[in-house]
Amino acid sequence: MSRLVVLDVVGVTPRLLRHMPALRAVADHGTAAALDPVLPAVTCTAQSTFLTGEPPSGHGAVGNGWYFRDLGEVLLWRQHNGLVQGEKLWEAARRARPGLTVANICWWYAMGADVDWTVTPRPVYYSDGSKDPDCYTWPPSLHDDLTARFGPFPLFTFWGPNAGLTSTQWILAAARHVFDTHRPDLSLVYVPHLDYDLQRYGPDSPQARREARRLDDALAPFLRHLREEGATVVALSEYGITPVRSPVDVNRALRKEGLLQVHTQAGMEYLDPRTSAAFAVADHQIAHVYVADPDDLPRARKVLEDLDGVAEVLDGPGKQRHGLDHERAGDLVVVAEPDAWCTYYYWLDDERAPDFARQVDIHAKPGYDPAELLYDPDVPGVRLRALGSVARKKAGLRYRIRTVPLDPSGVRGSHGRPVDDPEDGPVFLCDTPVTGAATVAATEVKGLLLELLTREPAPRTVPVGATV
């Protein structure tokens, strides 16, 4: 049986594939299909669906984070695989192929997973509050092997205003090294690069087309190597990023209605989810709204439905219809209009914003903040100031860095809701025909990968060379 490599190439759509001949060639003699994502179409939810075959109601990853009711805290970007419920792909495959080996190279929820090799971003958090770029690996010896060969994991090009191709190149180099030296039967490889400039500039921008070509150039030698080694390759994307112009301040609307509460420290306001009657965990074009008292649901719903940029507010039946009826989900779920996205902002005066709002701080913010990809144009010499802060950090000095704008108008692309045009949706590519149809549901991906790992006969075949 050939080895299987699954490339999660974030943000690839049929429209961008036209600029990516190496990636497009994966399907030249195999399968090309549109991919029908789950709601919300965000990283943690999409990957969990690919690997379990379940919608969010089954695996519980209702977003990139949610309100942990038992802790009274909003937590995003957790990393423990135990948060994902349901049977994983490798668990099912090992029943048919005992001893099957697996490498997870930067897919999310990697820590604690029952796989043989793991690489995932994990900074060094020092006791003075500073952090350095690094990664977590299993086994531990893999860490020193990779960093000796390729340097420390480039965390500051993996996310933030300097996010770019460098981190993807490091991931591809690590994936190839593990593939060659350890020879896993299944390799899961996360390829994040397109996520960055598509959100910064929009998927219809010249920058998006340029970065698609640059990413394709980076992928080409790895794809050629996999072909020479006789591996089976699947390339898929979690979502398509679409143009947006309208930020929706869900929490500010709830606060003005008296439903959301804050507490103040050092003149800065912090969301108080424990005392709030209703608040939102914003996640791209989706927001989970948690309502403490069912009697407040009609009032909260009216506030949300009256907001410009809100397409739909899902209640119990709505969540069930979308496979989102899990206890971790909000009591109400906001779905933005196609050209809108949801901010996490809850303060009404920027002078009262917490200091983390102006920094790249994905674990402090009670919602996703795409403005972290931008430099604040209102800060004179912001890039030089950022370099100065890095120098102070390296000198062992404590520092706070202001780079992130509080004006969200610079964000040009988002995702999370269903797309209106298939040209803007995700894709499923494979270098061999597999069971499926012209459109593959995200919940079907696990089964298709299982077929490739076990070589079970396929009852029906996608037309060879089909286009998306």
N, C-alpha and C positions, 0 to 999 in steps of 0.2 A: 504494500500500500504506500502511495506517495505521501509525503508530508504536506500539511496544509498550513498556509500562511494567510491570515485574515488582516488586511490593511484597513483600518478605520480612517479614511481620508476625509476629515471633517469639511463640510461645506461644499463638496463637489456636487454639481448639478449638470444636467445635459447641456445647459448653456455654457458652462465653464469647460466641460470636457472637450469642446471644440478647440480649445487652446492647449490641450494636454494629450499629445499623440502617444506618448509612452504609456500613460495610464489607460487611454482609450483602447490601445492594442491588447490589453488584457482580455477583452471580450471578442477579439477578432475571430476566434474559432470556438467560441463558447457561448456564454450567456450575457446578455445585457438587458436589464429590466429596470423599470421605475420601482422605487421603494416607497411604500405607503407607511409613514411613521406613526408612532403613537402620540397621544397628547398627554403631557407636553413633549414637543420635539426638542429636547435638551439632552445634554451629554449623559448624565447619570441615568436618566430614565431610558434613553434609547439603548445604551450599552447593556443595561440590565435586561431589557426586553430581548435583545439579540441573543443573550447568553442563557436566558431561562425559557424563552418562548412564551412568556406571560405578559399581559398588560400590567400597568402599574397596580391595578387592584390585586394582582397575584404576587408580584415581587416586592411591592412596597416602596420602591424608589420613585416617589411621586414628583420629584424634581431634583435639582442640584442641591437641595436642602429643604428643610421644612421645620415646623415648630414642634419641638420635642415636648409634648405636653407633660410628661412625667418629670422633666427637668425645669420646665418653665423658661426654656431658652430656644431661640432660633439658631440653628447650626447649619451651615453650608459646607460643602466639600469635605465631608467626613470620608475616611479612607478604608474603614474595616469592611471586609467582604461579608461579615455576618449580618450587616444591615440589609443585604439583598436576600429576600426569601425565595423559595422555589429551587428546583433542581437545576444545577448549572450544566452547561454543555459538556464539560469534561467528565462530569459525574455520569451522565448518560452514555458518553462514548466509551468510558472504561468498562461498562458492562459488556459491550461488544468487543472491545479491544483491551483486555486486562494489561496493565502496565503502560498504557498510553501516557506519554509525557507531554507537558504543557509549559510554554513560556508566555508570561504576560509582560509585555513591554509597554508600560504606561497606559493601558486601559485603566479606567477608574475602579474604585472599590477593590483594589489589588491586595491590600495588606490582609493577611490571615487567610487568603484563599488557598485551597488545597491544590496548588500547582507546584511544579518542580523548580521553576525559575521566575523570579519577580523583579521587576524594576519599576519604581514609581517615584515621582517627585516628592521629596521630603526635606525641607530645610533643616539646618541645625538651629535650634532655638536656644539661645544663651540665657543665662540667668539675669542679665541686665536688660532683657527685652529685645536685643538685637538678633539678627538671623543671618546665616550664610547659606549660599546655594549648596544643595546636596541632594542625594536620593537615598531611598531605602531599597535594599535588595534582599532577596532570598535565593540561595543561601548567602550569609554575610560575606563570604569570600568573594562573591561576584562584585561587590561594591569596589573593593580595591583593584580588582582586575579591570573593571571598566574605567574607573577614574585614572588609573595609571596609563591606560591606552588613549583615552579621549578627553581627559581632564574632568573637573567636577561637572555635575549636571548643570547646564546653564539656565538656572531658574529665572533670572531676570530677563531672558529672552523667551521664556515659556509663557509669561504673563506680564502685563504692565505696559507702560508706554514704549518700552524698547522691545516688546515681543516681536519676534521675527523668525527667519529661516534657521538661525543657528541652533535653536533647541530641536527643531525637527531633524536637522542633519545629525545631531548627537543621538537622537532616538533611533534613526535609521542605522547609524554606525553600530550602536549597541545591539540592535535587533539582528543585524547581519553577523556580528561576532557570536552572539548566543546561538544563532541558527547553525553556524559553521562548527563551533567548538563543542556544543552540547547536543546538537541534532534533535531538538524537540519534534514530536509528531505534530503538534499544534502550536503555532505561534500567533499570538494576538499583538498587533503592532498599532499603536495610536499615532496618527500623522496630523498634527493640529494646525499646521501653518496657515491655511486659508481662513481660519476663523478670525484672524487678527484684522487684516486690512479690509475684509468684507464688512466687518462691523465699523471700522473707522471711516471708510470711504464709500461703502455701499457696493453691492455685488455687480452693479451696472457701471462701475467706474473704470477708468483706464488702469488704476492701481490694481484692481481685482484681476483683470486680464493679465497684467504683468506678473503678479504673484502666482497665478495659475501656471504660467509658463516656467517660472523659476522653480516652483515645486515639482513640476513634471521633470525638469532637468535633474533635480535631486533624486527623484524616484527612479529614473531610468536605469542607472547602473545596478541598483538593488533588484529591480524587476528582471533585468537581464540575467543577473546571477541566479535568481530563483528559478528562472526558466532553464538555465544550464544545469542546475542541480536536480531538475525533474520535479520540483515542488508544484503543488496545485495552489493557485493564487485566487483569493477572493478580495475584491476591493469594494467597499461600500461606504456610504456616508450616513451620518445620523440625521441630518436635516439639511434643507436648503436655506440660505440666508437671503432675505428679501429686503428691498429698500424701505426705510422708515424715515419719517419726518416729525412724528408727533409723540413726545413723551407724555405718559399718563401718570399723574401723581396720585396714586390710589390712597396711600396712607395720609396724605395731606387732606384729602377729601373726608376721610373717616375722622381725622382729628378735628376739622372744622365743625363736624356734626357732633362732637363731644364723645365719640366712641373710642378714640385712641388716646392713651395717656402717656406722658413722658415724665421722667424725673431728671433733676438737674444736678450736675457736679462740676465745680470749677467753671461755672458759667456756660457749660455745654449741656445740651439736651440729649437724653438717651431714651430710646423706646422702652416702655415698660409693659411687656406682654402680659405679665401676671395680673395687672390691674386694668388692662384695657378691655372694654366691652367687645371691640373688634379691631383687628389690625391685619395687614397683608404682608406676606412674604413674596416679594416681587421676584420673578424669574423670567427675564426676557419678555416674551409676549403673553405670559401667563402670570397670574398672581393668586396664590392660595390665601384666602381670607378666613381667619379663625374668629369665630363668634362665641363668646363664653356662655351666653344665655340664649336659648332658642327663641325666647320672646323678642330678642333684638334682631332676629334674622330679617324680618320684613323691612325694618328701618335701614339696616346695613345694605340690603339688596337695592333699595331705592336710591341710596347714595351712589352706589356703584353703577347702576343702570343709567343714571342721569349724567355720568361723566362722559365728556367728549373723548372719543378714541376707544371706548369699550364696545365691543361687538356683541358679547353675550356674557351672561352671568349664570354659571351652572350651579344648580342645587342638587339634591340627592338623585333624582331621576336623570338629570343631565350628566352628572359624574358617572352614573352607571352606564349610560349610553356610550360614553367615551372610555370605559374601562378604567376609571379613575376613582372608583368608590372604595377607597382604603382609609383606614382610621387615621393615617398620617396626613391625608389630604385636608385642605381647608374645608370648612363647612360650606363655603361658597368658593367658586373658582372663576376668576375673571379671565376672559379671553379678549385680547385686544383686537382692534381693527387691523386690516392687513398693513397699513402704513404707520402703525402705532406700536409702542412698547411701554412696559410698566417700570417706573422708577421705584426705588425703595425709600425715597426721601420722606421724612415725617416731620421735620422742623419747618417752621413758617418764616423764619428769619435766618439768613445765612450766617449772621453773626453768632447765632446760637448752635450752629452745626457742630457736631463732635469732631475732634481732630482727625479721627480715622476717615472721615468723609473726604478729606483732601489727600489721602494717602492710598497706596495700593495695600489693602488690608482685607483680604477675602474672608477671613474668619471672624472679624469684628462686625462687619456690616450685616444687618438683618435682612439681606436681600442681595440680589446680583447687581453689580455696578459696571456696565460696559464703559463708562467714562474713565475707568482705570487704564484703558488702552490709549488715552489721550494725554497730552501735556496741557496744563492750564495756560491759555494764552494771556491771561490777566496777571500772571506772575512774571515780572521782568527777569530776563535771563534764566528762565526756569530750567533749561538743560544744564547750564553751568552750575546753578544752585544744586541740582540733583547730583552732579559729579562731586561737588564739594561735600555734600552730605555723605556720599559713599566714602570719600577720603576720610572724613571724621569717623565713620564707622570702622574703617580698617585700622585707624589709630586707636581704637578701643574707646572712643567717646560716644556717649549717648546722643541720639539725634532724633529729630522729627523732620520729615521731609514733606513739603507741600508741592505736589505735582498734579493732582487730579482736579479737574474743573468741577465746580458745582452747577455749572450751566450744562444741561444734558444735550443741547442742540447740536453738538458736534457728532453725535452718534448717527450713523447713516445706514446701518444694517442690523437686522435682528431676526429672530426665529422663535419657534415654540408653538405657533398655531398652524393649522393646516394651510397649505399654499393653494392659491387659486389656479396657478398655471403649472402643469407638470414640468415645464422647462426649468422651473425654479425649485423643484423638489429633489430629494436625495435619490441615489442610484444604487443598484446592486450589479456588480460585474464579476464574472468568473471566467477563467480560461478553459473551462470545460462545460459542456451542457449539463444542467442539473434540473431537478424537478422544480416546477414553478409555472409562472405565466408571464404575460407581458408586464404585470405589476406584482411585486412580491410584498406581502405585508410584513411589517417588522416582526410580528409574532411568528412568522414562518421561517425566519432566518436560522434559528437554532436547528430546526429540522433539516434545512438544506445543508448546513455545515455538518450535521450528523451523518447525512448521506455521503458527503465527501470523505468523512473520516472512516466510515465503515463500508463504503462502496456497496450499499444496498441498492437493488435495482430501482430505477425511477419509473413510476407509472406513467408519467407524461413529461414532455421535454419542452423547454423554451426553444423557439426556433433559433438555430445557429446563426449568429451574426445579427440577431434582432437589434433594433436601435431603440434608444431612449430619447 
